[in-house]
Amino acid sequence: MMTKPEILEIIESKSDLWWPMTLEEVRIAPRGRGGPDLAVRLAWGDWSEWFMGEIKISSTPKSVEAGLAMAQQYATGTGLPLLVVPFLSRKALERCMEAGVSAIDLGGNAAVLVPGRLAVVRTGAPNQYPESRDIKQVYRGKSSLVPRVFFCSRSFSSVGSIREEIQARGARISLATVSKVLKRLEEDLMIRRGATIDLLQPDLLLDRLAEEYARDRVQPAGSVDVALDPGPESLRRLKMACEEMNLRCVAASTGSSDPVPETGPLAVYVERISPVLEALGLEPVLRFGTTRLLESSDLRLYIDRREEAGFYWASPVQRYLELVTGGKRERELSGVLRQRVLEEVPNA
């Protein structure tokens, strides 16, 4: 993570980074004095304006929000409020504009606002100063079990209670991992930590999970089609056989409530295919299979699976992620399930 002196040095050395605007003058506040970290004069043609700047060394949504609150206090007759961070995403720029605070980053992204006179927005420059995180991809893989569990319960009493909820749903995860993921979720303003740990933005959390799932979809280790009637009695026998061998199973769809009608074999995930075939006396078939067994031990498939009519069906969250990152037809039908997921989020 960068320091304020490093950020100031970059700003002073790159006066034309925010073209067509230029940075004509920089005044750095003495340390320990309080108030703005710096004052800058931005110019464009015959226009120029002073801005009173707050520097934040982190670009997380939480840090941006804190910086905006500080910068708004610097709006005076001698200058307009300004936020300076290492990187501003498009969403962060939109938030700054909404708050009425100008913002610049170290890559050339900017939103400069002069009420009644000027609005300049630059976006699309890559993040040249990424921050090192203990867990970089909290919305992917096993780490994503932590944000996913907030769709089962919107509020938790402690870090330990979150871990217990995940383990009660069949996944093992360390307390340290849960704690690190929660830190990132808090920085991203997905949760709030106080007397309890509460979900703040379920819609944005679902979007982030989908964005990362597109890069890290479940990949079955293998699959076979079998002549197993996908009716309640056969599926109940499949479930019992898996449980006797301490193996998990789950259908890939949400069952009768799934927004995509079944057009082929029912897809069912099992942790291991071979022992299931042996236990049920099944053989792979090349044609006219009625059930497709897919092999995977990915915990994301099995957490929050739902039991209905004697079998396990995919959690609405997992099924939504599969649909929204699938083909055109699946994406078009995913909206129904998205609405269901958000409506089912328990109240705090």
C-alpha positions in Angstrom: 0.0 0.0 0.0 1.3 3.5 -0.9 2.0 6.3 1.5 0.8 9.8 1.4 4.3 11.2 0.6 4.6 8.8 -2.3 1.2 9.9 -3.7 2.2 13.5 -3.3 5.4 12.9 -5.2 3.6 11.3 -8.1 1.0 14.2 -8.3 3.8 16.8 -8.3 5.6 15.0 -11.1 2.7 14.4 -13.5 1.1 17.8 -14.2 -0.6 16.7 -17.5 -1.8 13.3 -16.3 -5.4 14.5 -16.4 -5.4 16.1 -19.8 -7.1 18.2 -21.1 -6.7 19.7 -17.7 -3.3 20.5 -16.3 -2.1 20.8 -12.7 -0.6 24.2 -12.5 0.4 24.4 -8.9 0.6 22.1 -5.8 0.8 23.3 -2.2 1.4 20.6 0.4 0.1 21.2 3.9 2.5 21.0 6.8 2.4 17.7 8.7 0.3 17.5 11.8 -1.5 20.7 11.0 -4.9 19.1 10.2 -7.2 20.1 7.4 -6.6 19.4 3.8 -3.5 17.4 2.8 -2.8 19.6 -0.2 -4.2 22.4 -2.4 -4.0 22.1 -6.2 -4.8 24.5 -9.0 -6.2 22.8 -12.0 -6.5 24.6 -15.3 -8.0 24.2 -18.8 -7.6 26.9 -21.4 -8.4 30.2 -19.7 -10.1 28.5 -16.8 -8.4 27.6 -13.5 -9.6 26.7 -10.0 -8.2 25.8 -6.6 -9.1 22.6 -4.9 -8.6 21.5 -1.3 -7.6 17.9 -1.3 -7.9 14.9 1.0 -5.5 12.0 0.2 -6.4 8.4 0.9 -3.8 5.7 0.5 -6.4 3.0 -0.2 -8.9 2.8 -3.0 -11.5 0.6 -1.3 -15.1 1.8 -1.3 -14.9 2.2 2.5 -11.8 4.4 2.1 -13.4 6.4 -0.7 -16.4 7.1 1.5 -14.2 8.2 4.4 -12.3 10.5 2.0 -15.5 12.0 0.6 -16.7 12.9 4.1 -13.4 14.6 4.9 -13.1 16.4 1.5 -16.7 17.8 1.9 -15.5 19.6 5.1 -12.8 21.4 3.0 -15.3 23.3 0.8 -14.4 26.9 1.4 -14.4 30.2 -0.4 -10.8 29.6 -1.4 -11.2 26.1 -2.9 -13.5 23.3 -3.9 -13.3 19.8 -2.3 -11.1 17.2 -3.9 -10.4 13.5 -3.2 -7.1 11.9 -4.2 -6.7 8.1 -4.2 -4.4 5.7 -6.1 -7.2 4.4 -8.3 -10.8 5.4 -9.1 -13.1 2.8 -10.8 -16.0 4.0 -12.8 -18.3 3.2 -9.9 -16.1 5.2 -7.5 -16.1 8.2 -9.9 -19.9 8.1 -10.1 -20.0 8.0 -6.3 -17.8 11.1 -6.1 -19.9 13.0 -8.6 -23.0 12.0 -6.6 -21.4 13.5 -3.5 -20.4 16.7 -5.3 -16.7 16.1 -4.7 -14.0 16.3 -7.4 -11.6 13.3 -7.5 -8.4 12.3 -9.3 -6.3 9.2 -9.2 -2.7 8.4 -10.1 -3.5 6.8 -13.5 -5.4 9.7 -15.1 -9.0 9.0 -14.1 -10.8 12.0 -12.8 -14.1 13.7 -12.2 -13.7 17.5 -11.8 -16.7 19.5 -10.9 -17.2 23.2 -10.7 -20.9 23.9 -10.0 -22.6 25.9 -12.7 -19.4 26.1 -14.8 -17.6 22.8 -15.6 -17.7 19.0 -15.4 -14.9 16.9 -16.7 -14.9 13.1 -16.4 -12.0 10.8 -17.5 -12.3 7.1 -17.0 -10.9 3.8 -18.3 -7.3 4.1 -17.2 -6.1 0.9 -15.6 -5.1 0.5 -12.0 -1.4 1.1 -11.9 -1.0 0.8 -8.2 -3.0 -2.4 -7.1 -3.1 -3.0 -3.4 -1.8 -6.2 -1.9 -4.5 -8.1 -0.1 -4.3 -11.1 2.3 -7.0 -12.8 0.2 -7.3 -11.3 -3.3 -10.3 -13.1 -4.6 -12.8 -13.3 -1.8 -15.7 -13.6 -4.2 -14.2 -16.7 -5.8 -13.6 -20.4 -4.8 -13.8 -21.4 -1.2 -13.5 -17.9 0.1 -16.8 -17.1 -1.6 -18.6 -19.3 0.9 -18.3 -16.4 3.4 -20.2 -13.8 1.3 -22.6 -16.5 0.1 -23.7 -17.4 3.6 -25.1 -13.9 4.1 -27.9 -14.9 1.7 -28.9 -17.5 4.3 -28.7 -15.1 7.2 -28.4 -11.4 6.9 -26.9 -10.8 10.3 -24.5 -12.7 12.5 -23.4 -12.2 16.1 -19.7 -12.9 15.5 -17.0 -14.2 13.2 -17.3 -17.6 14.9 -21.1 -17.7 14.2 -20.4 -17.2 10.5 -17.9 -20.1 10.5 -20.4 -22.3 12.4 -23.1 -21.5 9.8 -20.8 -22.5 7.0 -19.8 -25.7 8.7 -23.4 -26.5 9.5 -24.0 -26.4 5.8 -21.3 -29.0 5.1 -18.1 -27.0 4.4 -15.0 -26.7 6.5 -13.3 -23.3 6.7 -10.8 -21.8 9.1 -11.7 -18.9 11.4 -8.7 -17.0 10.0 -10.0 -17.3 6.5 -13.5 -16.1 7.6 -11.9 -13.1 9.4 -9.8 -12.1 6.4 -12.7 -12.3 4.0 -14.9 -10.3 6.3 -12.3 -7.5 6.4 -12.4 -7.3 2.6 -16.2 -7.3 2.5 -16.2 -4.5 5.0 -13.7 -2.5 2.9 -16.0 -3.0 -0.1 -19.0 -1.8 1.9 -20.8 -5.1 1.5 -21.1 -5.6 5.3 -21.1 -3.5 8.4 -19.4 -4.6 11.6 -20.6 -3.4 14.9 -22.4 -5.2 17.7 -23.4 -7.6 14.9 -22.1 -8.3 11.4 -24.7 -7.3 8.9 -25.2 -7.5 5.1 -25.6 -4.0 3.6 -25.9 -4.4 -0.2 -27.2 -7.9 -1.2 -27.8 -6.7 -4.9 -24.2 -5.5 -5.3 -22.9 -8.6 -3.5 -24.7 -10.8 -5.9 -23.3 -8.8 -8.8 -19.8 -9.2 -7.5 -20.2 -12.9 -7.0 -21.5 -13.3 -10.6 -18.6 -11.2 -12.0 -16.1 -13.5 -10.3 -18.0 -16.7 -11.0 -17.7 -16.0 -14.7 -13.9 -16.3 -14.3 -14.1 -19.3 -11.9 -17.0 -21.5 -12.8 -17.3 -25.0 -11.4 -15.5 -27.4 -13.7 -16.6 -31.1 -13.3 -13.8 -33.6 -13.3 -15.9 -35.9 -15.4 -19.5 -36.9 -16.4 -21.5 -39.9 -17.6 -25.1 -40.3 -18.8 -27.1 -43.1 -17.2 -30.6 -44.6 -17.6 -31.8 -43.5 -14.1 -35.4 -42.2 -14.1 -35.2 -38.6 -12.7 -38.4 -39.2 -10.7 -38.7 -38.9 -6.9 -38.2 -42.6 -6.1 -35.0 -43.0 -8.2 -33.6 -39.7 -6.9 -34.3 -40.8 -3.3 -32.4 -44.0 -3.9 -29.5 -42.0 -5.3 -29.5 -39.7 -2.3 -29.5 -42.6 0.1 -26.7 -44.4 -1.7 -24.5 -41.2 -1.6 -25.2 -40.6 2.1 -24.3 -44.3 3.0 -20.9 -43.7 1.3 -20.6 -40.2 3.0 -20.7 -38.5 -0.5 -22.5 -35.4 -1.3 -25.0 -35.0 -4.2 -27.1 -32.2 -5.5 -29.1 -31.5 -8.7 -27.8 -28.7 -10.9 -31.2 -27.1 -11.0 -33.6 -25.8 -8.3 -36.2 -28.4 -9.3 -39.8 -27.5 -10.0 -39.1 -23.8 -9.4 -36.2 -23.6 -11.9 -36.7 -20.8 -14.5 -35.2 -23.0 -17.3 -37.3 -25.9 -18.4 -35.6 -29.3 -18.6 -34.8 -30.3 -22.2 -32.3 -33.2 -21.6 -30.9 -35.4 -18.9 -31.3 -34.2 -15.3 -27.8 -33.0 -14.3 -26.7 -34.2 -10.9 -23.4 -33.4 -9.2 -21.8 -36.2 -7.0 -18.5 -36.1 -5.3 -17.4 -39.4 -7.0 -19.1 -41.1 -9.9 -17.7 -44.6 -9.8 -18.9 -45.7 -6.3 -22.4 -44.3 -7.1 -22.6 -46.3 -10.3 -21.6 -49.4 -8.5 -24.0 -48.9 -5.6 -27.0 -48.4 -7.9 -25.9 -51.0 -10.4 -25.8 -48.5 -13.2 -23.7 -48.4 -16.4 -22.9 -45.4 -18.6 -25.0 -45.1 -21.8 -24.1 -43.4 -25.0 -27.7 -42.6 -26.0 -31.0 -41.9 -24.4 -29.6 -41.2 -20.9 -32.1 -39.7 -18.5 -29.7 -38.5 -15.8 -26.3 -37.0 -16.2 -23.8 -37.5 -13.3 -21.1 -34.9 -13.0 -18.2 -35.4 -10.6 -17.1 -32.5 -8.4 -16.1 -31.8 -4.8 -16.4 -28.1 -5.2 -18.0 -26.9 -2.0 -19.8 -24.1 -3.7 -22.2 -26.6 -5.2 -23.3 -28.1 -1.9 -23.5 -25.2 0.5 -27.2 -24.2 1.0 -28.5 -27.0 -1.2 -32.3 -27.4 -0.7 -34.1 -30.6 0.1 -37.4 -31.2 -1.7 -39.3 -34.4 -2.4 -36.5 -36.5 -1.0 -33.6 -35.1 -3.0 -31.2 -32.2 -2.8 -31.5 -29.3 -5.3 -29.2 -26.4 -6.1 -29.3 -23.3 -3.9 -30.9 -20.3 -5.7 -27.6 -18.4 -5.4 -25.5 -21.2 -7.1 -28.1 -21.7 -9.8 -28.4 -18.0 -10.5 -24.6 -17.7 -10.9 -24.6 -20.6 -13.3 -27.4 -19.1 -15.4 -26.2 -15.5 -15.4 -22.7 -16.6 -16.6 -24.1 -19.1 -19.1 -25.4 -18.8 -22.7 -27.8 -16.2 -24.1 -31.0 -18.1 -23.1 -29.8 -18.8 -19.6 -28.8 -15.2 -19.1 -32.2 -14.0 -20.3 -34.0 -16.3 -17.8 -31.7 -15.6 -14.9 -33.6 -12.4 -13.9 -36.4 -14.4 -12.4 -34.1 -16.3 -10.1 -32.2 -13.1 -9.2 -35.4 -11.6 -7.9 -36.1 -14.7 -5.9 -32.6 -14.7 -4.3 -32.9 -11.0 -3.3 -36.5 -11.5 -2.0 -35.4 -14.5 0.1 -32.6 -12.6 1.9 -33.7 -12.7 5.6 -34.4 -9.4 7.3 -31.8 -8.3 9.9 
